């Protein structure tokens, strides 16, 4: 099956243009105009990683062409609005650092500073954590740690004097306020004002443990630990990372190594083994073991999960092309105008399950690069 994955990636690229990427199912379904977004950011991140590990120039060429379409010469970005203070929109900015080093194009550096300006002014909770979005006041989401903090530490390393204390503090706060110590899992979101309709009135946390939210959290830690060059900061984050990996590993499906959409409810009616979060966990495990911050047993565990995804969800369609299935399209909490997104078990299993969306494909490709490194 591994031999087919390269062809699968090539198929995705052949069917994608910067304005209509094949992997952005949300945009396609809802007819959204092309804009700077985290879904494309995840995919371009994976392609740059694939290019690095394989030496195949077609991956990096595609990434550069794709990002070039969005970034103007003055550093402004098509379809990006700083005033939304949306952490999701910072995620795609992480690829600008690699592209700037590869090409020397000043427009990439200008765009980096534009996105950093958002973080400088991003509203914060009483704990000092970034609000997830302007429309989600006082809320911390696990997703946001991946969306913003990887970019943030890259900026601090290259242009910000290598001060990672803000990032470490934000992770420590999430550990303190969003972790369930008995289950070893983290809640999807926390409203520090405790006013959101989905929030626990005492803790402010949401009700359940959504797989992809945990996945974002773990991938953020794996990537950041690799990037930062401050040993104290690295040690602090590594402790949180190793403990979270141990916690999630308790819930793996014995047969496939995969994980359930609602993590601790395996076997409950409607729950299912989900691709995107499972891929993220597998990637984090393999990468963490490679970096030496996780026990080497997790390299094997991550590989088992990756193989399980391949067997269960990487299938050939009628046209002979491969498709990656089992991907939750989207899930969130609120806002107040969308009471359906209440963080309940019933909500998480109700969201559409799709094929070939980058939220699943990108971490799957990242897993594949870790397999190639082994």
BELKAJO-V437436 format. One record per residue. N is the residue number from 0. RES is the residue in three letters. SS is DSSP state (H for helix, E for strand, - for the rest). PSI is psi in whole degrees, -180 to 180 (999 if undefined). Layout:
# BELKAJO-V437436
N_RES_SS_PSI ; N_RES_SS_PSI
This chain:
# BELKAJO-V437436
0_UNK_-_-35 ; 1_UNK_H_-37 ; 2_UNK_H_-21 ; 3_UNK_H_-15 ; 4_UNK_H_-39 ; 5_UNK_H_-41 ; 6_UNK_H_-36 ; 7_UNK_H_-45 ; 8_UNK_H_-44 ; 9_UNK_H_-39 ; 10_UNK_H_-42 ; 11_UNK_H_-41 ; 12_UNK_H_-41 ; 13_UNK_H_-30 ; 14_UNK_-_7 ; 15_UNK_-_142 ; 16_UNK_-_163 ; 17_UNK_-_-35 ; 18_UNK_-_-22 ; 19_UNK_-_76 ; 20_UNK_-_134 ; 21_UNK_-_-29 ; 22_UNK_-_-7 ; 23_UNK_-_79 ; 24_UNK_H_-35 ; 25_UNK_H_-49 ; 26_UNK_H_-43 ; 27_UNK_H_-46 ; 28_UNK_H_-38 ; 29_UNK_H_2 ; 30_UNK_-_32 ; 31_UNK_-_141 ; 32_UNK_-_158 ; 33_UNK_-_134 ; 34_UNK_-_162 ; 35_UNK_-_122 ; 36_UNK_-_161 ; 37_UNK_H_-27 ; 38_UNK_H_-50 ; 39_UNK_H_-37 ; 40_UNK_H_-41 ; 41_UNK_H_-43 ; 42_UNK_H_-43 ; 43_UNK_H_-36 ; 44_UNK_H_-46 ; 45_UNK_H_-39 ; 46_UNK_H_-40 ; 47_UNK_H_-38 ; 48_UNK_H_-41 ; 49_UNK_H_-40 ; 50_UNK_H_-39 ; 51_UNK_H_-45 ; 52_UNK_H_-31 ; 53_UNK_H_-22 ; 54_UNK_-_6 ; 55_UNK_-_115 ; 56_UNK_H_-20 ; 57_UNK_H_-29 ; 58_UNK_H_-48 ; 59_UNK_H_-35 ; 60_UNK_H_-43 ; 61_UNK_H_-44 ; 62_UNK_H_-45 ; 63_UNK_H_-45 ; 64_UNK_H_-41 ; 65_UNK_H_-51 ; 66_UNK_H_-34 ; 67_UNK_H_-36 ; 68_UNK_H_-29 ; 69_UNK_H_-32 ; 70_UNK_E_120 ; 71_UNK_-_166 ; 72_UNK_-_-29 ; 73_UNK_-_4 ; 74_UNK_-_-7 ; 75_UNK_-_158 ; 76_UNK_E_128 ; 77_UNK_-_131 ; 78_UNK_-_22 ; 79_UNK_-_131 ; 80_UNK_-_108 ; 81_UNK_H_-32 ; 82_UNK_H_-14 ; 83_UNK_H_-17 ; 84_UNK_-_54 ; 85_UNK_-_113 ; 86_UNK_H_-30 ; 87_UNK_H_-37 ; 88_UNK_H_-9 ; 89_UNK_H_-25 ; 90_UNK_H_-45 ; 91_UNK_H_-22 ; 92_UNK_H_-20 ; 93_UNK_H_-27 ; 94_UNK_H_-18 ; 95_UNK_H_-31 ; 96_UNK_H_-48 ; 97_UNK_H_-42 ; 98_UNK_H_-35 ; 99_UNK_H_-42 ; 100_UNK_H_-37 ; 101_UNK_H_-37 ; 102_UNK_H_-24 ; 103_UNK_-_10 ; 104_UNK_-_121 ; 105_UNK_H_-25 ; 106_UNK_H_-30 ; 107_UNK_H_-43 ; 108_UNK_H_-41 ; 109_UNK_H_-39 ; 110_UNK_H_-35 ; 111_UNK_H_-47 ; 112_UNK_H_-31 ; 113_UNK_H_-46 ; 114_UNK_H_-33 ; 115_UNK_H_-31 ; 116_UNK_H_-36 ; 117_UNK_H_-47 ; 118_UNK_H_-33 ; 119_UNK_H_-32 ; 120_UNK_H_3 ; 121_UNK_-_130 ; 122_UNK_-_151 ; 123_UNK_E_154 ; 124_UNK_-_178 ; 125_UNK_-_-19 ; 126_UNK_-_-9 ; 127_UNK_-_2 ; 128_UNK_-_148 ; 129_UNK_E_138 ; 130_UNK_-_146 ; 131_UNK_-_-44 ; 132_UNK_E_163 ; 133_UNK_-_-35 ; 134_UNK_-_-4 ; 135_UNK_E_71 ; 136_UNK_-_138 ; 137_UNK_-_16 ; 138_UNK_E_134 ; 139_UNK_E_127 ; 140_UNK_E_143 ; 141_UNK_H_-37 ; 142_UNK_H_-43 ; 143_UNK_H_-25 ; 144_UNK_H_-38 ; 145_UNK_H_-44 ; 146_UNK_H_-38 ; 147_UNK_H_-37 ; 148_UNK_H_-30 ; 149_UNK_H_-46 ; 150_UNK_H_-45 ; 151_UNK_H_-47 ; 152_UNK_H_-32 ; 153_UNK_H_-43 ; 154_UNK_H_-46 ; 155_UNK_H_-36 ; 156_UNK_H_-41 ; 157_UNK_H_-37 ; 158_UNK_-_-6 ; 159_UNK_-_19 ; 160_UNK_-_14 ; 161_UNK_-_36 ; 162_UNK_-_107 ; 163_UNK_-_12 ; 164_UNK_H_-36 ; 165_UNK_H_-45 ; 166_UNK_H_-47 ; 167_UNK_H_-42 ; 168_UNK_H_-41 ; 169_UNK_H_-38 ; 170_UNK_H_-41 ; 171_UNK_H_-37 ; 172_UNK_H_-40 ; 173_UNK_H_-42 ; 174_UNK_H_-43 ; 175_UNK_H_-41 ; 176_UNK_H_-17 ; 177_UNK_H_-1 ; 178_UNK_E_136 ; 179_UNK_E_106 ; 180_UNK_-_-30 ; 181_UNK_-_-40 ; 182_UNK_-_-15 ; 183_UNK_-_23 ; 184_UNK_E_163 ; 185_UNK_E_139 ; 186_UNK_-_153 ; 187_UNK_-_-48 ; 188_UNK_E_165 ; 189_UNK_E_124 ; 190_UNK_E_109 ; 191_UNK_-_-21 ; 192_UNK_-_-16 ; 193_UNK_-_27 ; 194_UNK_-_-19 ; 195_UNK_-_146 ; 196_UNK_-_-22 ; 197_UNK_-_-5 ; 198_UNK_-_140 ; 199_UNK_-_130 ; 200_UNK_-_-20 ; 201_UNK_-_-42 ; 202_UNK_-_-23 ; 203_UNK_-_-4 ; 204_UNK_E_157 ; 205_UNK_-_176 ; 206_UNK_-_-31 ; 207_UNK_-_176 ; 208_UNK_-_100 ; 209_UNK_E_132 ; 210_UNK_H_-51 ; 211_UNK_H_-31 ; 212_UNK_H_-46 ; 213_UNK_H_-37 ; 214_UNK_H_-47 ; 215_UNK_H_-45 ; 216_UNK_H_-46 ; 217_UNK_H_-39 ; 218_UNK_H_-39 ; 219_UNK_H_-47 ; 220_UNK_H_-45 ; 221_UNK_H_-45 ; 222_UNK_H_-42 ; 223_UNK_H_-41 ; 224_UNK_H_-34 ; 225_UNK_H_-36 ; 226_UNK_H_-48 ; 227_UNK_-_150 ; 228_UNK_-_30 ; 229_UNK_-_115 ; 230_UNK_H_-36 ; 231_UNK_H_-46 ; 232_UNK_H_-42 ; 233_UNK_H_-42 ; 234_UNK_H_-44 ; 235_UNK_H_-45 ; 236_UNK_H_-33 ; 237_UNK_H_-36 ; 238_UNK_H_-47 ; 239_UNK_H_-43 ; 240_UNK_H_-51 ; 241_UNK_H_-39 ; 242_UNK_H_-40 ; 243_UNK_H_-38 ; 244_UNK_H_-43 ; 245_UNK_H_-39 ; 246_UNK_H_-48 ; 247_UNK_H_-32 ; 248_UNK_H_-21 ; 249_UNK_-_-21 ; 250_UNK_-_11 ; 251_UNK_-_144 ; 252_UNK_-_125 ; 253_UNK_-_-34 ; 254_UNK_-_-50 ; 255_UNK_-_-22 ; 256_UNK_-_-1 ; 257_UNK_-_179 ; 258_UNK_-_156 ; 259_UNK_E_151 ; 260_UNK_-_-49 ; 261_UNK_E_107 ; 262_UNK_-_-48 ; 263_UNK_-_16 ; 264_UNK_-_35 ; 265_UNK_-_133 ; 266_UNK_-_-13 ; 267_UNK_-_144 ; 268_UNK_-_130 ; 269_UNK_-_-20 ; 270_UNK_-_155 ; 271_UNK_-_156 ; 272_UNK_E_122 ; 273_UNK_-_139 ; 274_UNK_H_-46 ; 275_UNK_H_-51 ; 276_UNK_H_-38 ; 277_UNK_H_-41 ; 278_UNK_H_-41 ; 279_UNK_H_-43 ; 280_UNK_H_-43 ; 281_UNK_H_-44 ; 282_UNK_H_-47 ; 283_UNK_H_-40 ; 284_UNK_H_-49 ; 285_UNK_H_-41 ; 286_UNK_H_-44 ; 287_UNK_H_-40 ; 288_UNK_H_-41 ; 289_UNK_H_-37 ; 290_UNK_H_-11 ; 291_UNK_-_13 ; 292_UNK_-_-6 ; 293_UNK_-_154 ; 294_UNK_-_144 ; 295_UNK_-_-18 ; 296_UNK_H_-23 ; 297_UNK_H_-21 ; 298_UNK_H_-43 ; 299_UNK_H_-40 ; 300_UNK_H_-43 ; 301_UNK_H_-40 ; 302_UNK_H_-40 ; 303_UNK_H_-42 ; 304_UNK_H_-45 ; 305_UNK_H_-46 ; 306_UNK_H_-37 ; 307_UNK_H_-40 ; 308_UNK_H_-45 ; 309_UNK_H_-46 ; 310_UNK_H_-39 ; 311_UNK_H_-38 ; 312_UNK_H_-10 ; 313_UNK_E_102 ; 314_UNK_E_157 ; 315_UNK_E_134 ; 316_UNK_-_-177 ; 317_UNK_-_-30 ; 318_UNK_-_-1 ; 319_UNK_-_-13 ; 320_UNK_-_147 ; 321_UNK_E_149 ; 322_UNK_E_142 ; 323_UNK_E_114 ; 324_UNK_-_-171 ; 325_UNK_-_25 ; 326_UNK_E_119 ; 327_UNK_E_127 ; 328_UNK_-_-49 ; 329_UNK_-_153 ; 330_UNK_-_147 ; 331_UNK_-_-172 ; 332_UNK_-_114 ; 333_UNK_-_-158 ; 334_UNK_-_-167 ; 335_UNK_-_-26 ; 336_UNK_-_-2 ; 337_UNK_-_79 ; 338_UNK_-_-13 ; 339_UNK_-_-33 ; 340_UNK_-_71 ; 341_UNK_-_5 ; 342_UNK_-_10 ; 343_UNK_-_162 ; 344_UNK_H_-46 ; 345_UNK_H_-36 ; 346_UNK_H_-51 ; 347_UNK_H_-35 ; 348_UNK_-_-5 ; 349_UNK_-_-15 ; 350_UNK_-_150 ; 351_UNK_-_146 ; 352_UNK_E_127 ; 353_UNK_E_173 ; 354_UNK_-_148 ; 355_UNK_-_20 ; 356_UNK_-_141 ; 357_UNK_H_-22 ; 358_UNK_H_-22 ; 359_UNK_H_-40 ; 360_UNK_H_-44 ; 361_UNK_H_-51 ; 362_UNK_H_-28 ; 363_UNK_H_-44 ; 364_UNK_H_-40 ; 365_UNK_H_-41 ; 366_UNK_H_-44 ; 367_UNK_H_-39 ; 368_UNK_H_-35 ; 369_UNK_H_-37 ; 370_UNK_H_-42 ; 371_UNK_H_-27 ; 372_UNK_H_-22 ; 373_UNK_-_999
